[in-house]
Amino acid sequence: MTTPLLDGPGRTLECINPKFMVDLVQGVDAARHPHLGPQQLQFRERLTQEIMTHTRLRPWAMAGMLNENAALRLGLAEKLAGMLDPGHLALTLMAEKLIALRQQTHPRAQQSPGLMQQYAELASHFTQRAAYKEKALTQRGLTVQAGEHSEQIFTRWRAGHYDGWSLAGRCFIVLEELRWGGIW
């Protein structure tokens, strides 16, 4: 299992990075996916390492620190969002999660005031970026943008970019690409 995940059929997937960023933020307050089996955890770790290598942010993930440090995960999500420009959906989900974490009525002992401030600043930043994207999309025309995005996805399908997966896998991938991709 030394073949890079993002070199095979995964190289054309646009939804991986936004979903990864949302996962970083949504996992801030919880144990990292305790219900996943060993194979899924291994896949997640390989994907994390590949994204770190691809974006040249590998030092952030050294020694498993991402799994233990909420501030580090938030910092990584912020850096990735600056480098990879997530869509409206990813920005909105990240902002909503950070706002919810900050507004929880029972503060957890392990959360420092600095972390709470980081929640507030990132939530504000992600909310502003989402509002800017929404305004730009509205000005251009959501129907036009949606048509172009769906045409790009189905052009990739017809060109065989998703042939590395089963038919059910291709259908799932296309739906996820449409959901997370260019528009939202």
N, C-alpha and C positions, 0 to 999 in steps of 0.2 A: 504494500500500500504506500509506495513512494511517489506515485504519479500525483502531481498537483491537482487538486480538485477543480481549480479554476482554469486549468489548461484544456481539459476535455470539453465535453458538451456544456459545462458550466461557464465557459468563457463568454458566452453571449447573453448571460442573464444579467439584466439591469436591476432586478429587485433584490439581489443578495445584499448589496451595501446598505440600502435604506432599512431593510429588515434587520440587519446586523446592528445598526445604530439604535434602532428602537429597542432591540433586545438588550443592548447595553444599559439603556436608561431604565427600562422596565424591570430589569433584574437588580437594580440598585438596592431595593429594600427587602429582597427575599434571598433565600438560599438559591444557589444557581441550579435550577432545574433538577430537583431531587428525584423526580419521577422518571428521568431518562435512564435508559440502560447503558451498559458500558460501551457498546458500539456507537450509540448516539452521542455519548460524551466524547468519545474519541474523534468522531466526525466533527463535532462542534469545535474541539480543540484544534484540529487540523485546519479547519476553515478560519478560525481566529488567527492562527499563525500565518496562513497565506495572505489574509487581508493585511496583517501587520507588515509582512514582507513587501507586498504589492504597493502599499502606501508609504513605505519607508518609515514606519513608526514601530518597528519591532521592539525597541527597548521598553515600550510601554507594557508589553505582555510578558516580559521575562519573569521567570520563577513563579508563574501562576498568580501574580499580584492582581490581575484583573478580577479574579474570583473572590478576592478578599477585601478589596479596597474600593468603596463606593466612590470616593472622590477621584480616584484614578480612572475608573470606568467612565465617570461623567466627563472628565478631562479628555479622554480618548474620544468619546462621542462628540464632544464639541470640536475637536481637531478634525475628525472624519467629516463632520457636517460642513466644516469650512473647506475641506479639500474636495469632497465628492458631491456636494450640492444635492441633498436628499429632496424628495418631492414634498408636496403639500401634506400628504397623508402622514409621512414619517415625522415631519416637523410638528404637526398637530398632535400626534400621539405622544411624542416626547414631551412637548410642553404640558399636555394634560396630565401626564404621569408625574412630572416634577411639581406641578401645582398641587396635585393630590397629596404628594409626599410632604410638602411644606404645610399643608392645611390639616394634617392629621391631628386629632385632638389629644392623642396619647403619645407624647414625645418619647422616643427611645433613648436610652441612656448612652448608647454608643454614637449618637449623632451629635457632632459638635456644632456650635453656632456658625463656624466657617462652612460646614457642609450645608446647613440650612440656607446660608447666604448664596452658596453656589447653586442650590436648587432654584432660588428666586431669580438670580441673574440669568441662568440658562433658560429657564421657563420664559422669561421676558424676551430674551434673544430669539428663541425658537418661535415664539408667538409673533414677533415682529416680522421675521422672515416668512412665516406662513401667510401672514396678512399681505405682505408684498407680493408673494407668488399668486395669491388669490386675486389680487387686484390686476396683476399683469395678465393672468389667464382670462379674467372677465373682460378686460379691454380687447384682447385678441379674439375672444369668442371661444367659449368652452366646446361648442359643437365642432368647430374647425380643429381645435387642438385635439379633441378626442378622436376625430376621424383620422388625423395624421398619425397619432400614436397607435391606434389599432391597426392601421395599414402597415406601419413599421413592423409590428409584432407578427402579423399574418404573412408579410413578405419573408420574414425570417423562417416562419414555419414552412412556407412553400420552397424556400431555398435549402431546406434540410438542416437548419441550425439546431433543431430540437430532436433530430432523429436518434440521438444517443439514448433517448428514454423510450419507455413503452408508450403506447397510445394514451393510456390513462395518465401517465407522467407528463406527456406533452400537453394534454388538456389542462392539467393542474398548473403547469408552468405558464401556459398562456394566460390563464385566469389571474395568476399572481402577477405576471408582468403587466397585465392591463390594470390591475388594482394598484400596484405600487409604482408603476412606471411614470412616464413623462408628464401626465396631468397631475395625478394626485400621489 
